[in-house]
Amino acid sequence: MPIRPAAVAGTWYPGTAAALARDVDRHLQSVPEWTGGPIRAVIAPHAGLMFSGPVGAHAYKAASASRFDTVVLAGPSHYVAFDGVSIYPQGAFATPLGDAEIDSTLAEALMASPAIRPMPAAHQREHSLEMQLPFVRHLFPEARIVPLVMGFQTRETITALAAALAHACTSERILIVGSTDLSHFFDARTAQELDGRVVGHVAAFDAGGLLETFEHYPEHERGRFVACGGGPAIAVMMAARALGATGARVLKYGHSGEISGDVDGVVGYLAAVFGAFPGATGAG
């Protein structure tokens, strides 16, 4: 398959290598070192780097304490509606920091699941995975990626993706990333109340509880009231548990109003990690 061109470079994040590396470093420098043990999976946001980078940096700096050969990226589809999960099975994703090569062997293993199939159109404009690449390319420059975009976020698709990840991602040198933002366009106080439910489920490593909260709303409202990438995040939590993760830590919560100054309609962001360590909540 051809190289997938960057869709939001120069708008959602800097379009040149020097400027992008500088911004990523600036976000990472404000984050403490991770000493909690090996990490198998993370949840990170996917808004513009200026807004979500200060939160996402917590997840990626913690993950960078370990070495990974492949980073599996699972996020929601914002532009194309479809059943199942779309994989980009070979080639590369272009970034200002160099092309992110796709791990075609792992991609093929994941396609053993009938829920996962190639659909390049779902990746063409999608930013939920692309917004992870500044951190991935900067911190894991030799790592390959596997891009996965979830269409309709049904219970069946969520559990199918979780099972496929648990079956194929057994190596401890594979990092699994769930890409999601939280509530959308409520005032900051309401957003913090809504997002607090997600933070609580994640901190408790309670994927089932988060799925129930997600399903409490009609599908078209779940992204607004809970998380636009709730399905991928839940699947990543389930897979992490199946792969031996015993603890979850919420490292940071924030919202767009903290950057823009507009607290009347904010988007919530979360950074969390999962691995073989005691769980605890440390969200700032």
Order of alpha helices (4+ residues) and beta strands (2+ residues): alpha-beta-alpha-beta-beta-beta-beta-alpha-beta-alpha-alpha-beta-alpha-beta-beta-alpha-alpha-alpha-alpha-beta-alpha-beta-beta
